């Protein structure tokens, strides 16, 4: 059983980040910068999440929060 679990495990996908200024939804307050990156397209969700192609049909919109201090 343990061999089966290890065989099915996937490494997390590294999603590259852009400079903070590249994100449309961003804000700076008290020296903390926050940006939100929405995954609108099937291509982006599929590339970032296992099973991401099913998110839209399930009513899910994944977002990533980028925080810099």
N, C-alpha and C positions, 0 to 999 in steps of 0.2 A: 504494500500500500504506500509506503514512504517513497518508493521509487516512482510510482505513478504521480504523486503530488509534485515531486521535484521535476519530473519530466514535463509537466503542464505549466510550471511557473514561468512567468515572463519577467524580464528585467524592466524596470520603469523606463518610460520614454523620456528623454531629456528634451524639453521644449525650449528652444533658444529664446532669450529675452532681447528686446531692443532697448536702445537708450530711452529713458523716461519720456523725453520730448516726442518720441515717435507714436505714443499712444494718444488717441483722440480723447479718451475719458481719463483725465488726470487732475490731481489737485495737490497743492502744497499747503501745509498748515503747521505752524510751530516747528519748522525744520524737518518735518516728516513729509515725504512725498509718496503719494499713493496713485496707482494707475490700475485700470480694469481693462482686461483684454477679453472680449467676447469671442466665442468660437461659433460664428454664424453658419459656416458651410460644412457640408458633410466631409469634404476633403480635409479640413482642419481637424474636425473631431476624430475622424478615422486615423489621422496621423498622430494624434495625441493620446487617444484612449482606446483600449481594447474594447471593441463593440460600439465604438463611437458613431458608426453609421446608423445605429438605431435610436440615437438620442432624440432627433427631431420628431420621429413618429411617436415617441413616448412623451413628448411635450417638455423635453429637457433642453436647457440652454446652458452649457458649461461656460464658466467664466474663470479667469485667472486673475488674482489680485497680486500686484507687484508693489512691494513696500520698501522704501529706502529711508534710512535714518541718517 
